Amino acid sequence: MKSNKEKITIITNLYPLPWEPNRATFNRQQFSLLDENYDKSILVPVAFIEWFKNRKQIKQAENLRFVPYFYPPKLGRRFYSLFLFLSIILHSGNWLRKKRNDILLASWAYPEAVTTSWLSKLYNCRFYFKVHGSDINFHSNYPARARQIVNAANKADGILSVSQDLKTKMIKLGIEKQKITVIYNGINHDLFGTKQNRTINKDYILYVGNLKQAKGVFELLDGFNQIHERFPNLHLIFAGSGEQKNKLINTTEKYGLSDKVEFLGSVNHDTLPGLMQYATLIALPSYNEGVPNVLLESMACGTPVLATAVGGIPEIINQDICGVLIAEKNSDAVALGLQDILIRKWSYEKIVEHSKQFTWQKNQQQLIKLISNII
């Protein structure tokens, strides 16, 4: 039986992969909310080297397709949108044509949104895109890429920004403010608000995320090194994988903290509540962010947070209730912030109550309103 639902295809590099099932779970959660109202498909560009390395794990489906994205690494980045366009057309152009989409939605400003603006013209459908943080914070610093993003925005029927901070930055780039709607990510309160079994029987600070320098992982480790003697029973746990893992382990050994610091590797999203609920605090001293879901989920668990006052983070954290915000790229600030949280008493109930303003139900209503052209 033919569906009367509008057809939408989402184009995004931020989506779980067969070999990285815990990647970008926030996008998976958000886009699953469209299933009730739309005939939805997802197209995931994968860097060609990564594609080739993991090709045996890739299984294409009617509504979920992975595209090998060919480009010269670190060269000619102003042309990446063109490379992505050609990669999609050559590999999945016929698949897209057969979809007869009413809507194309890109999730990431560059190159996805730029490429999708061209695809929407080719396939004659409405076009929207979502910005997350680094896609604007980083690429807008390069004039050629910034111009492409603005041009794509001019063609868009609407733009989803995960924070007011990102909206302000886009307006400064020259994007029409009336096109931009701020929609905060949600939280699965049933998952993160339900009491879980304790799996780690020690007091610990928890970091959840990619182990890369821009997430402030070395400042966190150094800050912990500065305070660990004052809090001898406290441990630091990193949940996640990434390019800096080995360097972090080596630095931990250099500090003589191997018995205090633990690396769990990648953790399934469903197991995060058990880690977060029993953490003394959750730390995320990033250099830049949109609105990280790890902080929203931490608050849903009633756990205080230490984070940097960057991007949209100050929009979601009430420091009187939820935790402490510090300057980025500053190990001393991390140490002082950790101490501040550790010596204060926090109300589990007040933190949870604060988190209840962020729901996937509200996110769903706002997103459908945006892409349905309801003003």
Sequence and secondary structure as in RCSB ss.txt:
>XXXX:A:sequence
MKSNKEKITIITNLYPLPWEPNRATFNRQQFSLLDENYDKSILVPVAFIEWFKNRKQIKQAENLRFVPYFYPPKL
GRRFYSLFLFLSIILHSGNWLRKKRNDILLASWAYPEAVTTSWLSKLYNCRFYFKVHGSDINFHSNYPARARQIV
NAANKADGILSVSQDLKTKMIKLGIEKQKITVIYNGINHDLFGTKQNRTINKDYILYVGNLKQAKGVFELLDGFN
QIHERFPNLHLIFAGSGEQKNKLINTTEKYGLSDKVEFLGSVNHDTLPGLMQYATLIALPSYNEGVPNVLLESMA
CGTPVLATAVGGIPEIINQDICGVLIAEKNSDAVALGLQDILIRKWSYEKIVEHSKQFTWQKNQQQLIKLISNII
>XXXX:A:secstr
    SEEEEEEES S BTTBTTTTHHHHHHHHTTTTTEEEEEEEEEEHHHHHHTGGG   BTTEEEEEE   TTS
 GGGHHHHHHHHHHHHHHHHHHHHT SEEEEESIIIIIHHHHHHHHHHT EEEEEE SHHHHTGGGSHHHHHHHH
HHHHH SEEEESSHHHHHHHHHHT  GGGEEE      HHHHTS       SEEEEEES  SGGGTHHHHHHHHH
HHTTTSTTEEEEEEB  TTHHHHHHHHHHHT TTTEEEEES  GGGHHHHHHT SEEEE  SS S  HHHHHHHH
TT  EEEES TTHHHH  TTTTEEEE SS HHHHHHHHHHHHHS   HHHHHHHHTT  HHHHHHHHHHHHTT  
